[in-house]
Amino acid sequence: MSLADAPHAIALEAAPRSRPPEAVRPLRILLITPRGKKEEDSSQKALFSMAIGVLVSITPPQHSIELADELFGDPIDVAAPYDLVGITTRTMNATRAYELADAFRARGTPVVLGGVHVSFNYEEARAHADAVVCGEAENLWADVLADAAAGALRPRYDARDYPPVTAIPELNYERILRSGRRQPVDARKSIPIAITRGCPYTCAFCVTPNFTGRLYRMHSPEAIRRQVLEAKRVFFRPSKYGKTPWFMFTDENLGVNKQRLWEILEVLATCDIKFSSFISINFLEDDHTVELLVKAGCLMALVGFESIHQQTLAAYNKGRTNSARKYAEIIARCRKAGLNLQANLLTNPAIDTYEDMAATERFVRDNDLVMPIYSIITPYPGTQLYKEYKERGLIVDEDWDKYTAHNLVVRCDRYDPLEYQLRYLGHFLGMYSWPTIVRRVLRNRNRLVNLITSVLFRKNLQDQIASVRSGRRRPVQQGRSVAPPPPAVEEVEVE
């Protein structure tokens, strides 16, 4: 059976190779999702990494695959006789990924590193791997496997050396379940899925345009329905908590224009699911789009508010179109229509004061936002923000373990860094005070998930505060100076 004929696979263009993928000798492969040393427990922990799910789904069927996910505490046996170990990386787990890679290589097991972080830090990663995959893996993975089988892995496999990935594969949920250690879930836990890839916007703090690219790709309506229904069959079990599964869409941007978003929502409305997803705030200004989201089963939309302060929004080049008043109006209108909003908010020590933090907390409480996410601005490698901050000397800490978006790693000239870190976490915890949790649970739909996730967020934030106070993750102390203005954070849409 060829890869093109295998279930759940698609024909992918690739560079010429001497042997067809199905003729490569069978390999025993371990795919690992590491846990960063300072990575927090998350109430929104995915059942599997989307990157790992894609690799499982495009790997020819003769190969045996095992999954180990440290976010769930899966044990990893470095002495087991694997033919190849693949480790996916994000910045926050890169150090742990390197430790695991070194342990396997010390016993002679070939290791390939991939993912966002190593794609932009090849020189750093190469010391820990037999091969490093940079960029999207679909059109190069068959070469990696063929070379591993021949004992001839190349140091680098770069997506730029292959044809662009113009189609995205459907996930093989059956094979993912067999390969991993997760069991089907009830309605309290989400099932990860992605039906689009890429984003035409170029937000400076987002790595997407430089990793998966600005080419927006979407499954066909038939493929969307097929993938959702298979995921339901494989990973969901009805229980007393509900008969309808909850999906977490991991798409970078579920829609780039209204018409395409409407096409997606019309398909999802036939699938009898609940879901949460990232979405641009611009779509939520349209009542018909909000109506379609609710009809399709969207319980919660994660929206990038960034800030409620006009000065900060202006620094991010969003002050002319966004405001706290506009946000409050959209939240109220969406709630009335039956759509919960989860806001993503940032604090930036070069701009935001302690008073701004307090005002952000009040805004979240007053508007009963569901599961607000509050972050310290973090310049991740691969983003334009990282390049600009690096050039201007604004990055003071490159301990990748701290790159969780909850640790201060940039200059903080107006305040003591430790005090700023604790003030930020204190206001974040204030967004999950018991009175605030009770109000948001009573005022928003899907009360069970809302309550469970809010309680878990609260416990997680208490643990983070204790960790900072204990010295385990204190910010780097910095000399005081006059803070330079932050680089502008632009968002540009491709015509």
C-alpha positions as CSV (number, residue, x, y, z in Angstrom):
1,M,0.0,0.0,0.0
2,S,1.4,3.4,-0.9
3,L,1.2,6.5,1.3
4,A,-1.2,8.0,-1.2
5,D,-3.5,5.0,-0.9
6,A,-3.3,4.7,2.9
7,P,-6.4,5.8,4.8
8,H,-6.4,9.4,6.1
9,A,-3.3,10.3,4.0
10,I,-3.1,12.7,1.1
11,A,-0.7,12.7,-1.8
12,L,2.1,15.1,-0.9
13,E,4.7,16.6,-3.3
14,A,8.2,15.9,-2.2
15,A,11.8,16.1,-3.4
16,P,12.9,13.1,-5.5
17,R,14.0,10.1,-3.6
18,S,15.4,6.7,-4.6
19,R,12.9,4.5,-2.9
20,P,9.1,5.0,-2.5
21,P,8.0,5.6,1.1
22,E,6.2,2.2,1.4
23,A,9.4,0.4,0.5
24,V,11.5,1.7,3.4
25,R,12.2,-0.9,6.0
26,P,9.9,-0.8,9.0
27,L,11.1,1.4,11.9
28,R,10.1,1.5,15.6
29,I,9.6,5.2,16.2
30,L,9.0,7.1,19.5
31,L,7.5,10.6,19.2
32,I,7.9,12.8,22.3
33,T,6.1,15.9,23.6
34,P,8.4,17.2,26.3
35,R,7.3,19.3,29.3
36,G,9.2,22.4,30.1
37,K,10.7,22.6,33.5
38,K,8.7,25.7,34.4
39,E,5.7,24.8,32.3
40,E,2.5,25.1,34.3
41,D,-0.3,22.6,34.6
42,S,-3.0,23.7,32.2
43,S,-6.7,23.4,32.3
44,Q,-6.7,23.4,28.5
45,K,-4.1,20.6,28.1
46,A,-4.4,19.0,24.6
47,L,-4.8,15.3,24.3
48,F,-1.9,15.3,21.9
49,S,0.4,17.8,20.2
50,M,-1.0,18.8,16.8
51,A,2.5,18.5,15.3
52,I,2.8,14.9,16.6
53,G,-0.7,14.1,15.4
54,V,0.3,15.2,11.8
55,L,3.4,13.1,11.9
56,V,1.5,10.0,13.0
57,S,-1.0,10.6,10.3
58,I,1.5,10.9,7.4
59,T,3.9,8.1,8.5
60,P,3.6,5.1,6.1
61,P,1.8,2.2,7.8
62,Q,4.7,-0.2,7.9
63,H,6.3,1.8,10.7
64,S,5.4,1.3,14.4
65,I,4.8,4.5,16.3
66,E,4.6,5.1,20.1
67,L,3.7,8.5,21.7
68,A,5.0,9.8,25.0
69,D,3.6,13.1,26.3
70,E,5.3,14.5,29.4
71,L,2.4,16.9,30.0
72,F,0.5,13.9,31.1
73,G,3.4,12.4,33.0
74,D,4.1,9.6,30.5
75,P,7.3,7.8,31.4
76,I,10.1,7.7,28.8
77,D,12.5,4.7,28.6
78,V,15.7,5.9,27.0
79,A,17.1,2.4,27.0
80,A,14.3,1.0,24.8
81,P,15.4,-0.2,21.3
82,Y,13.9,2.5,19.1
83,D,15.1,3.0,15.6
84,L,14.3,6.7,15.7
85,V,13.2,9.2,18.3
86,G,11.4,12.4,17.2
87,I,10.9,15.3,19.7
88,T,8.8,18.3,19.0
89,T,9.8,21.6,20.5
90,R,8.4,24.9,21.7
91,T,10.6,27.5,23.3
92,M,9.3,26.7,26.8
93,N,10.3,23.1,26.5
94,A,13.4,23.3,24.4
95,T,15.8,22.7,27.3
96,R,14.0,19.6,28.3
97,A,13.9,18.4,24.7
98,Y,17.6,18.8,24.5
99,E,18.1,16.7,27.7
100,L,15.9,13.9,26.3
101,A,17.7,14.0,23.0
102,D,21.1,13.8,24.7
103,A,20.0,10.9,26.8
104,F,18.8,8.8,23.8
105,R,21.9,9.7,21.7
106,A,24.2,8.7,24.5
107,R,22.8,5.2,24.1
108,G,23.2,5.3,20.3
109,T,19.5,6.0,19.4
110,P,19.1,8.4,16.4
111,V,17.2,11.6,17.3
112,V,15.4,14.1,15.1
113,L,14.3,17.4,16.6
114,G,11.5,19.5,15.1
115,G,9.0,22.2,15.9
116,V,8.8,25.9,16.2
117,H,11.8,26.5,18.5
118,V,14.5,24.5,16.7
119,S,13.2,25.8,13.3
120,F,14.6,29.2,14.3
121,N,17.5,28.0,16.4
122,Y,19.3,25.4,14.2
123,E,22.8,26.1,15.4
124,E,21.7,25.7,19.0
125,A,19.7,22.5,18.3
126,R,22.2,20.7,16.1
127,A,24.5,19.9,19.0
128,H,21.6,17.8,20.5
129,A,20.3,15.9,17.5
130,D,21.3,13.7,14.6
131,A,18.9,15.7,12.4
132,V,16.9,18.9,12.8
133,V,13.7,19.5,10.9
134,C,13.0,23.2,10.1
135,G,9.5,24.3,9.2
136,E,6.5,22.2,8.1
137,A,7.3,18.5,7.9
138,E,4.7,17.1,5.4
139,N,6.9,17.2,2.3
140,L,10.2,16.1,4.0
141,W,9.1,13.5,6.5
142,A,9.3,10.6,4.0
143,D,13.0,11.6,3.4
144,V,13.7,11.6,7.1
145,L,12.3,8.1,7.5
146,A,14.1,6.8,4.5
147,D,17.4,8.2,5.6
148,A,16.9,6.9,9.2
149,A,16.3,3.4,7.8
150,A,19.5,3.7,5.8
151,G,21.5,5.0,8.8
152,A,22.2,8.2,6.8
153,L,20.3,11.0,8.5
154,R,21.2,14.4,7.2
155,P,22.0,17.2,9.8
156,R,19.2,19.4,8.5
157,Y,15.9,19.0,6.7
158,D,14.5,22.4,5.7
159,A,11.0,22.9,4.4
160,R,12.4,25.7,2.2
161,D,14.3,23.1,0.2
162,Y,11.0,21.3,-0.7
163,P,7.8,22.3,-2.5
164,P,5.5,24.3,-0.3
165,V,2.8,22.5,1.6
166,T,-0.3,23.5,-0.2
167,A,-2.6,20.9,1.3
168,I,-2.9,19.8,4.9
169,P,-3.4,16.2,5.8
170,E,-6.4,14.9,7.7
171,L,-5.5,13.5,11.1
172,N,-5.7,9.8,11.6
173,Y,-7.4,9.8,15.0
174,E,-7.6,6.0,15.1
175,R,-3.8,5.6,14.7
176,I,-3.2,8.5,17.1
177,L,-5.3,6.7,19.8
178,R,-3.5,3.3,19.2
179,S,0.0,5.0,19.3
180,G,-0.6,7.0,22.4
181,R,-1.6,6.5,26.0
182,R,-4.7,8.7,26.2
183,Q,-8.1,7.3,26.5
184,P,-11.4,8.6,25.1
185,V,-12.7,11.6,27.0
186,D,-16.1,12.9,28.2
187,A,-17.6,16.3,27.6
188,R,-15.4,18.0,30.3
189,K,-12.2,17.5,28.2
190,S,-11.5,18.9,24.7
191,I,-10.4,17.0,21.6
192,P,-7.8,18.9,19.5
193,I,-8.5,19.5,15.8
194,A,-7.2,21.8,13.1
195,I,-9.0,22.4,9.8
196,T,-7.0,25.3,8.5
197,R,-3.4,26.3,8.6
198,G,-1.4,29.6,8.1
199,C,-2.4,33.2,8.6
200,P,-2.2,36.1,6.2
201,Y,-1.6,38.6,9.1
202,T,1.9,39.5,10.3
203,C,1.5,40.3,14.0
204,A,5.0,40.9,15.3
205,F,4.5,38.9,18.4
206,C,3.2,35.8,16.5
207,V,5.5,33.2,15.0
208,T,2.9,31.8,12.6
209,P,3.7,33.9,9.5
210,N,7.4,32.7,9.7
211,F,6.6,29.1,10.5
212,T,3.5,27.8,8.9
213,G,3.4,30.8,6.6
214,R,1.0,33.4,5.4
215,L,-0.6,31.0,2.8
216,Y,-4.1,30.2,4.3
217,R,-5.1,26.6,3.6
218,M,-8.4,25.0,4.5
219,H,-9.9,21.5,4.4
220,S,-12.7,20.9,2.0
221,P,-16.2,20.8,3.5
222,E,-16.3,17.0,3.1
223,A,-12.9,16.7,4.8
224,I,-13.9,18.9,7.7
225,R,-17.0,16.8,8.3
226,R,-15.1,13.5,7.9
227,Q,-12.4,14.5,10.3
228,V,-14.8,15.8,13.0
229,L,-16.9,12.7,12.8
230,E,-13.9,10.3,13.1
231,A,-12.6,12.3,16.0
232,K,-16.0,11.9,17.8
233,R,-16.0,8.2,17.1
234,V,-12.5,7.6,18.3
235,F,-12.0,10.0,21.2
236,F,-15.4,10.8,22.7
237,R,-17.5,8.9,25.1
238,P,-20.9,10.2,26.3
239,S,-21.4,10.4,30.0
240,K,-23.5,12.1,32.7
241,Y,-21.6,15.2,31.8
242,G,-23.0,15.4,28.3
243,K,-23.8,13.7,25.0
244,T,-22.0,16.2,22.9
245,P,-18.1,16.4,22.5
246,W,-16.1,19.5,23.1
247,F,-13.4,20.3,20.5
248,M,-10.5,22.6,20.8
249,F,-9.6,24.1,17.4
250,T,-5.9,24.8,17.3
251,D,-6.1,26.8,14.1
252,E,-4.0,29.9,14.0
253,N,-7.0,31.7,12.6
254,L,-10.2,30.0,11.9
255,G,-11.3,32.4,9.2
256,V,-9.6,35.1,7.1
257,N,-12.8,36.5,5.6
258,K,-16.4,36.2,6.4
259,Q,-17.4,34.0,3.4
260,R,-14.8,31.4,4.1
261,L,-15.6,31.4,7.9
262,W,-19.3,31.0,7.1
263,E,-18.5,28.0,4.9
264,I,-16.7,26.4,7.8
265,L,-19.4,27.2,10.3
266,E,-22.1,25.8,8.0
267,V,-20.3,22.4,7.9
268,L,-19.7,22.4,11.7
269,A,-23.4,23.1,12.3
270,T,-24.2,19.6,10.8
271,C,-21.7,17.8,13.1
272,D,-23.4,18.1,16.5
273,I,-20.4,19.3,18.5
274,K,-19.3,22.1,20.9
275,F,-16.0,23.9,20.3
276,S,-13.7,26.7,21.2
277,S,-11.5,28.5,18.8
278,F,-9.2,31.5,18.1
279,I,-11.0,34.2,16.1
280,S,-10.3,37.8,15.1
281,I,-12.3,40.4,16.9
282,N,-13.3,41.9,13.6
283,F,-15.6,39.0,12.9
284,L,-17.5,39.4,16.1
285,E,-18.7,42.9,15.1
286,D,-21.0,41.2,12.6
287,D,-24.2,39.8,14.2
288,H,-24.7,37.2,11.5
289,T,-21.3,35.8,12.0
290,V,-21.9,35.5,15.8
291,E,-25.2,33.9,15.1
292,L,-23.6,31.3,12.8
293,L,-20.8,30.6,15.4
294,V,-23.5,29.9,18.1
295,K,-25.5,27.7,15.7
296,A,-22.3,25.7,14.8
297,G,-21.7,25.0,18.4
298,C,-19.0,27.5,19.4
299,L,-19.1,27.8,23.2
300,M,-16.1,30.1,23.5
301,A,-14.1,32.3,21.2
302,L,-10.5,33.3,22.2
303,V,-9.9,36.8,21.1
304,G,-6.7,38.8,21.1
305,F,-7.7,42.1,22.9
306,E,-4.0,42.7,23.8
307,S,-4.9,45.7,26.0
308,I,-7.7,47.9,27.2
309,H,-5.5,51.0,27.4
310,Q,-5.4,53.4,24.4
311,Q,-1.8,54.2,24.9
312,T,-0.8,50.6,24.7
313,L,-3.1,49.8,21.8
314,A,-1.6,52.8,20.0
315,A,1.9,51.3,20.5
316,Y,0.6,48.1,19.0
317,N,-0.9,50.1,16.0
318,K,-4.4,49.1,17.1
319,G,-5.5,52.3,18.8
320,R,-7.5,53.6,15.9
321,T,-9.8,50.6,15.6
322,N,-10.0,49.1,19.1
323,S,-10.9,50.4,22.5
324,A,-12.1,49.2,25.9
325,R,-15.5,50.5,25.2
326,K,-15.7,48.7,21.9
327,Y,-14.6,45.5,23.6
328,A,-17.3,45.8,26.3
329,E,-20.0,46.3,23.7
330,I,-18.8,43.2,21.7
331,I,-18.6,41.1,24.9
332,A,-22.2,42.1,25.9
333,R,-23.6,41.5,22.4
334,C,-21.9,38.0,22.1
335,R,-23.1,37.0,25.6
336,K,-26.7,38.0,24.6
337,A,-26.3,35.8,21.5
338,G,-25.0,32.9,23.6
339,L,-21.3,33.1,22.7
340,N,-18.7,33.2,25.5
341,L,-15.6,35.3,24.9
342,Q,-12.1,34.4,26.3
343,A,-9.8,37.4,26.1
344,N,-6.1,37.3,25.6
345,L,-4.5,40.4,27.4
346,L,-0.9,41.5,27.6
347,T,1.1,43.6,30.0
348,N,4.3,45.3,28.8
349,P,6.7,46.7,31.4
350,A,7.8,49.4,29.0
351,I,4.3,50.8,28.8
352,D,2.0,49.4,31.4
353,T,1.9,50.6,35.0
354,Y,0.6,49.0,38.1
355,E,-2.5,51.2,37.7
356,D,-2.9,49.7,34.2
357,M,-2.7,46.2,35.6
358,A,-5.4,47.0,38.2
359,A,-7.7,48.5,35.5
360,T,-7.2,45.4,33.4
361,E,-8.3,43.2,36.3
362,R,-11.4,45.5,36.9
363,F,-12.3,45.3,33.2
364,V,-12.2,41.4,33.3
365,R,-14.3,41.3,36.4
366,D,-16.8,44.0,35.3
367,N,-17.4,42.2,32.0
368,D,-17.4,38.6,33.3
369,L,-15.0,37.3,30.8
370,V,-14.7,33.6,30.6
371,M,-11.2,32.1,31.3
372,P,-9.2,35.4,30.7
373,I,-5.6,34.8,29.7
374,Y,-3.2,37.5,31.0
375,S,0.4,37.4,29.7
376,I,3.7,39.3,30.1
377,I,4.9,40.3,26.6
378,T,7.4,37.6,25.6
379,P,9.5,37.9,22.4
380,Y,9.6,34.3,21.1
381,P,12.4,33.3,18.7
382,G,11.1,33.3,15.1
383,T,8.9,36.4,15.7
384,Q,9.6,39.9,14.4
385,L,9.2,41.1,18.0
386,Y,12.2,38.9,19.1
387,K,14.4,40.3,16.3
388,E,13.5,43.9,17.2
389,Y,13.9,43.3,21.0
390,K,17.2,41.5,20.5
391,E,18.6,44.3,18.3
392,R,17.6,46.9,20.9
393,G,18.9,45.1,23.9
394,L,15.5,44.7,25.5
395,I,15.8,40.9,26.2
396,V,17.5,40.3,29.5
397,D,16.9,36.6,30.0
398,E,17.1,33.7,27.4
399,D,16.5,30.9,29.8
400,W,14.0,29.2,27.6
401,D,12.3,27.5,30.5
402,K,10.9,30.9,31.5
403,Y,9.3,31.5,28.1
404,T,5.8,30.6,29.2
405,A,4.4,34.1,28.7
406,H,4.1,34.4,32.5
407,N,7.7,35.3,33.3
408,L,9.4,38.6,32.9
409,V,12.3,38.1,30.4
410,V,12.4,41.7,28.9
411,R,13.8,44.9,30.4
412,C,11.8,46.4,33.3
413,D,13.3,49.8,34.0
414,R,10.6,51.6,35.9
415,Y,10.0,48.9,38.5
416,D,11.8,46.3,40.4
417,P,11.5,43.2,38.2
418,L,10.5,40.9,41.1
419,E,7.9,43.3,42.2
420,Y,6.5,43.6,38.7
421,Q,6.4,39.9,38.3
422,L,4.5,39.4,41.5
423,R,2.1,42.4,40.8
424,Y,1.3,40.9,37.4
425,L,0.5,37.4,38.9
426,G,-1.5,39.0,41.7
427,H,-3.7,40.8,39.3
428,F,-4.0,37.7,37.1
429,L,-5.1,35.7,40.2
430,G,-7.6,38.5,41.0
431,M,-9.3,37.6,37.7
432,Y,-9.9,34.2,39.3
433,S,-11.1,35.3,42.8
434,W,-14.0,33.3,44.1
435,P,-16.6,36.2,43.7
436,T,-15.4,36.7,40.1
437,I,-15.6,33.0,39.3
438,V,-19.1,32.8,40.7
439,R,-20.3,35.8,38.7
440,R,-18.8,34.5,35.4
441,V,-20.2,31.0,35.9
442,L,-23.7,32.4,36.6
443,R,-23.7,34.9,33.7
444,N,-22.2,32.7,30.9
445,R,-23.2,29.5,29.2
446,N,-21.6,26.1,29.7
447,R,-21.3,26.5,33.4
448,L,-19.6,23.1,34.2
449,V,-16.6,23.7,31.9
450,N,-16.5,27.3,33.0
451,L,-16.3,26.3,36.7
452,I,-13.8,23.5,36.3
453,T,-11.4,25.5,34.2
454,S,-11.7,28.6,36.4
455,V,-10.8,26.6,39.5
456,L,-7.9,25.0,37.8
457,F,-6.6,28.4,36.6
458,R,-6.9,29.7,40.2
459,K,-4.9,26.8,41.6
460,N,-2.3,27.1,38.8
461,L,-1.8,30.9,39.5
462,Q,-1.4,30.3,43.2
463,D,1.3,27.7,42.4
464,Q,3.1,30.2,40.1
465,I,3.1,32.9,42.8
466,A,4.6,30.4,45.3
467,S,7.2,29.4,42.7
468,V,8.3,33.0,42.1
469,R,8.5,33.8,45.9
470,S,10.5,30.7,46.5
471,G,13.1,31.8,44.1
472,R,12.5,29.0,41.6
473,R,11.6,31.3,38.8
474,R,12.6,34.8,39.9
475,P,13.2,37.4,37.1
476,V,16.7,38.6,36.4
477,Q,17.6,41.6,38.4
478,Q,18.4,44.6,36.1
479,G,20.1,47.9,36.4
480,R,17.8,50.8,36.3
481,S,17.9,53.1,33.2
482,V,15.5,55.2,31.2
483,A,13.2,52.7,29.4
484,P,13.3,53.1,25.6
485,P,10.0,53.1,23.8
486,P,8.9,49.6,22.8
487,P,9.1,48.5,19.1
488,A,5.8,49.0,17.3
489,V,3.8,45.8,17.0
490,E,2.2,45.8,13.6
491,E,-0.6,43.8,12.1
492,V,-0.7,43.7,8.3
493,E,-3.2,41.9,6.2
494,V,-2.3,40.4,2.8
495,E,-4.4,41.7,0.0
